Amino acid sequence: MRRLVLAIATLLIWAVCAFAQDYPNRPIRIIVPTPAGGPVDVMARVLANALPAVLGQNVFIENKPGAGNSIGSRQAAAADPDGYTLMVSAASGLIMSPMIVRNAGYDASSFAPIALIAETPQVLVIKPQLPFQSVAELVAYAKANPGKLNYSTGGIGTLPHLNAELFKSASGTSTARSPNGNRSWQR
């Protein structure tokens, strides 16, 4: 965490020198295109807490979740390119959503990257009470019990969603909608 804050502070000192001397002269907004409390939001809040000491201005977070990160990303892309609106996003909001969402309103060229602030692993977890303890047992169970397993993601087009679809494709299981709208594994 200390290295992250130091790297961010160094980057921002450099960025401030590149701008006119009066920047920043008002608060800075960071758009986060995911719900509050998730990994992207937490990293944005760590950043927002470190920036005022470096920039001398308040920094506030605006969570704009929805549509696979497209809503907040669209707002950030439409903001004035004056350095007062930043965005902290996962790759799904920047790259994947414009590929799978019609008329996303932006593409990867709509943004100028400043820094990679975090990398997060993707993990597959289950309740310990379930009757399988390995991926092979999970696949066998899913094939033998179609429609009984559900998975959850942050939305269509997000990295967890695409990872689940890749897993199902590689394992020979498929997706069906259940009556309550959840996605479930099916043979």
Salt bridges, closest charged atoms under 4 A:
ASP41 OD2 - ARG45 NE 2.81
GLU62 OE1 - ARG29 NH1 3.38
GLU62 OE1 - LYS64 NZ 3.66
ASP82 OD2 - ARG26 NH2 2.81
GLU165 OE2 - HIS161 NE2 3.77
GLU165 OE2 - LYS168 NZ 3.06
